[in-house]
Amino acid sequence: MTTLSIEQIASQLPGLITQLAPGDEIVVTADGKPVAKVTPVAAEEKPKRRLGSAKGILTIVSEDDDHLQDFAEYM
């Protein structure tokens, strides 16, 4: 945790934000008292994939060799 006054953070803010890592925080003080906290925004978590979530959307063809006949001359 880093503690800076409003004056200090005003002059250093762009550099401080680029160096802010997950879990870090900067406490901003005014007259020696904490008034704000700067923390990085947590990355958005992707929802976990569930088994069967594509049911009804995808069709899996077990015998898929029929379309290959069109490409026989290239193989």
VENHU-V46912 format. One line per field, one symbol per residue. ss: DSSP state (H for helix, E for strand, L for the rest). phi: phi as a letter, one per 20 degrees, with the letter a starting at -180 (. if undefined). psi: psi as a letter, one per 40 degrees, with the letter a starting at -180 (. if undefined). Layout:
ss = ???
phi = ???
psi = ???
//
This chain:
ss = LEEEEHHHHHHHHHHHHHHLLLLLEEEEEELLEEEEEEELLLLLLLLLLLLLLLELLELLLLLLLHHHHHHHHHL
phi = .ddcfgffffedggffffefdgnfbceedclmdfcbcdcfffffeffffdfnfefnedcdefddefffffdgfee
psi = hhhiidddddeeddddddehiheiihhhihfehheihhiihiihhiiiiiheeehedihhhdgfedeeddedee.
//
